[in-house]
Amino acid sequence: MRGGTRRGRERIVSRLIALAWFAGAGSALAAEGDCYDYGSLGAGSGPSLGTIKPGEARVPFVQGASGRKGCPGADPACREKAFLVPGNTVILGGTVPGFVCATYVGQKGAVRAGWLPENAVAREPTPPAPAPKDWTGTWTAPEQTIRIRPGKTAGTLAVEGDATYGTLDPDRVRRGAVNMGSVAGEAAPSGHTLAFTMGDKGTLPFTAGAPTDCRLRLQLLSPFLLAEDNSACGGLNVTFANVYRRTKP
């Protein structure tokens, strides 16, 4: 990808991922003509992977309805400066006629979402359910880290994570205004998904516990780990909702 991966956009997208989950949002946002992310995890078929096809030197992102009237569309005025190149991998979400909502993740974790012409993207087939070793390791995003190891009980995985809000903002760091959060639990994955709630006395099923308990859902979409939570896993604005890359096995 070239262009459009600055810190501000990255932070906005990670917040919108969390908000989209509560709104049931991926398909709804797409239907309204805007693309903010790949939608909710565990809803319907969920996000999938795609690759920019060969043939074009660059494939520009296309504005949504909020950016310009009549977009997304074929009008050159809808095209953005940011673009992808053949071979780039993207996470695919909702669609509108002729366009697919795509999320690109840079090597340093910066996230960029937007509409792409659907005929420029080759959808990858659904991979088989991952093995435990595919989950394990240290997964990182710009302000989040998730560590996954084999659990104490056969067939389970132990998850620990830390997240912050504000460490990328020098002013907030200077003022000591960085908020923090953490998550821990042990659960068995179901296909590509691993989900649980942090209860007072240990790990609970995802749908159990109080509304104020931290709930975390992970989806392994190699080479990415996708996460969403209920914004109850730490201080103000702290969320684990983001796209992670494995940095240690």
C-alpha positions in Angstrom: 0.0 0.0 0.0 1.0 3.6 -0.6 -0.4 6.6 1.3 -3.0 7.1 3.9 -1.7 5.1 6.9 -1.0 7.8 9.4 -1.5 7.4 13.2 -4.7 9.4 13.4 -6.5 7.1 10.9 -5.2 4.0 12.6 -6.6 5.1 16.0 -9.9 6.1 14.5 -10.3 2.7 12.8 -9.5 0.8 15.9 -12.2 2.7 17.8 -14.7 2.1 15.1 -14.1 -1.6 15.1 -15.3 -1.7 18.7 -18.3 0.6 18.0 -19.3 -1.5 15.0 -19.6 -4.6 17.1 -22.2 -3.0 19.5 -24.1 -1.6 16.5 -24.1 -5.0 14.8 -22.6 -2.9 12.2 -20.4 -4.3 9.4 -23.2 -4.9 7.0 -25.3 -1.9 8.1 -22.4 0.5 7.6 -21.7 -1.0 4.1 -25.4 -0.6 3.2 -25.2 3.0 4.0 -22.3 3.5 1.6 -19.5 3.9 4.2 -16.6 1.5 4.9 -15.0 1.7 8.3 -13.8 -1.9 8.9 -14.6 -5.5 8.2 -17.6 -5.7 10.5 -18.4 -7.9 13.5 -16.6 -11.1 14.4 -18.8 -14.2 14.8 -21.6 -12.7 12.8 -22.7 -14.7 9.7 -19.8 -15.6 7.5 -17.6 -12.9 9.1 -14.5 -11.3 7.5 -12.4 -13.1 4.9 -9.1 -12.5 3.2 -8.4 -11.3 -0.3 -5.5 -10.3 -2.6 -5.2 -7.5 -5.0 -5.1 -9.0 -8.5 -2.3 -8.5 -10.9 -2.9 -6.3 -13.9 -3.1 -2.8 -12.5 -0.1 -0.8 -11.3 -2.1 0.5 -8.4 -5.7 0.2 -7.1 -6.9 3.4 -5.4 -9.3 3.3 -2.4 -12.7 4.8 -3.2 -14.5 7.3 -1.0 -17.7 6.3 0.8 -21.1 8.1 0.9 -20.0 10.4 3.7 -16.9 11.6 1.8 -18.7 12.6 -1.5 -22.2 12.3 -2.8 -22.6 9.4 -5.3 -19.7 7.5 -3.9 -18.6 4.7 -3.9 -18.8 4.8 -7.6 -16.9 4.8 -10.9 -16.6 8.6 -11.0 -12.8 9.4 -10.9 -13.7 12.1 -8.3 -14.5 9.2 -5.9 -10.9 7.9 -6.0 -8.7 8.6 -3.0 -4.9 9.2 -3.0 -4.2 6.1 -1.0 -3.9 2.9 -3.1 -2.9 -0.7 -3.0 -0.7 -2.7 -5.4 -1.0 -6.2 -6.8 -0.2 -8.8 -4.2 -1.3 -6.8 -1.2 -3.5 -8.8 1.3 -6.7 -7.3 2.6 -9.4 -8.2 5.1 -12.8 -8.1 3.4 -16.1 -7.1 4.9 -19.4 -5.9 3.5 -20.1 -5.1 -0.1 -22.2 -2.7 -2.2 -22.7 -3.2 -6.0 -19.3 -3.2 -7.6 -17.3 -2.5 -4.4 -16.0 -4.4 -1.3 -15.1 -2.9 2.0 -11.4 -3.8 2.5 -9.0 -3.3 5.4 -5.2 -3.1 4.8 -2.7 -3.6 7.6 0.8 -2.2 7.2 3.9 -4.0 8.4 4.1 -1.7 11.5 0.4 -2.2 12.3 -1.1 0.9 10.8 -4.7 0.1 9.6 -6.4 1.6 6.6 -10.0 0.7 5.5 -11.9 1.8 2.4 -13.9 0.7 -0.6 -12.1 -1.1 -3.4 -13.5 -2.2 -6.8 -14.7 -5.7 -6.3 -13.3 -6.9 -9.6 -9.8 -5.9 -8.4 -9.8 -8.3 -5.5 -9.4 -12.1 -5.6 -11.1 -13.7 -2.6 -9.2 -16.4 -0.9 -10.9 -19.7 0.0 -11.9 -20.3 3.6 -8.9 -22.1 5.2 -9.4 -25.2 7.4 -9.8 -24.7 11.2 -6.5 -23.7 12.7 -4.5 -26.0 14.9 -3.5 -24.9 18.5 0.0 -24.1 17.3 -1.4 -21.6 14.8 -2.9 -19.6 17.7 0.1 -19.6 20.0 2.6 -16.8 20.2 2.8 -13.1 20.9 0.5 -11.0 18.7 0.9 -7.2 18.6 -0.9 -4.1 17.4 0.2 -0.4 17.9 -1.2 -0.2 21.5 -2.1 -3.8 22.3 -0.4 -7.1 22.9 -2.0 -10.5 23.2 -0.1 -13.6 24.3 -1.6 -17.1 23.6 -0.2 -20.3 25.1 -1.5 -23.8 25.6 -4.0 -23.9 28.5 -3.8 -26.1 31.6 -6.8 -28.1 30.4 -6.4 -30.2 27.2 -7.9 -28.5 24.2 -7.8 -25.0 25.7 -5.7 -21.9 25.1 -4.6 -19.4 27.7 -4.9 -15.8 26.7 -3.3 -12.8 28.4 -3.2 -9.3 27.0 -2.4 -5.7 27.7 -3.7 -2.6 26.1 -3.3 1.2 26.4 -4.8 4.4 25.2 -2.5 7.3 24.7 1.0 5.9 24.5 1.3 7.1 20.9 0.4 10.7 21.9 3.5 12.4 23.4 1.3 15.0 25.1 -0.8 12.4 26.9 2.4 10.6 27.9 3.9 13.8 29.3 0.7 14.5 31.3 0.5 11.0 32.6 -2.9 10.6 30.9 -2.3 7.1 29.5 -5.1 4.6 30.3 -4.4 0.9 30.6 -6.3 -2.4 30.5 -5.7 -6.1 30.7 -7.4 -9.4 29.8 -6.8 -13.0 30.8 -8.7 -16.2 30.3 -8.5 -19.8 29.3 -11.0 -21.3 26.8 -11.2 -23.8 23.9 -11.3 -22.4 20.4 -14.2 -23.2 18.1 -13.0 -23.3 14.6 -11.4 -19.9 13.8 -12.9 -18.2 16.9 -11.8 -18.0 20.6 -14.1 -16.2 22.9 -14.6 -15.8 26.7 -15.7 -13.5 29.5 -13.5 -12.6 32.5 -15.5 -13.4 35.6 -14.6 -12.6 39.2 -13.7 -16.3 39.9 -12.2 -17.2 36.5 -13.1 -17.6 32.9 -16.7 -17.7 31.8 -18.5 -18.5 28.5 -18.6 -15.5 26.3 -22.4 -15.0 26.8 -22.2 -15.4 30.6 -21.4 -12.9 33.4 -22.5 -9.3 34.0 -22.7 -6.7 31.3 -19.7 -4.9 32.9 -17.5 -8.0 32.7 -14.7 -7.9 30.1 -15.7 -9.9 27.0 -13.1 -10.8 24.4 -13.6 -12.5 21.0 -10.7 -13.4 18.8 -10.7 -14.7 15.2 -7.7 -16.2 13.6 -7.4 -15.2 9.9 -3.8 -16.0 9.2 -1.5 -14.0 9.1 -3.8 -11.8 11.2 -5.5 -12.2 14.6 -8.7 -10.1 14.8 -10.0 -9.0 18.2 -13.1 -7.2 19.5 -14.3 -6.5 23.0 -17.1 -4.8 24.9 -15.0 -1.7 26.0 -15.0 -3.1 29.5 -11.5 -4.4 29.6 -9.7 -1.3 30.9 -9.8 2.4 31.4 -11.5 5.0 29.3 -11.1 4.5 25.5 -9.0 1.3 26.1 -9.9 -1.5 23.8 -8.4 -4.7 22.4 -10.3 -4.3 19.2 -7.7 -4.2 16.5 -5.8 -6.3 13.9 -2.7 -8.1 15.2 0.3 -9.6 13.6 2.3 -12.4 15.3 5.7 -11.1 16.4 6.9 -14.0 18.4 6.1 -17.8 18.0 
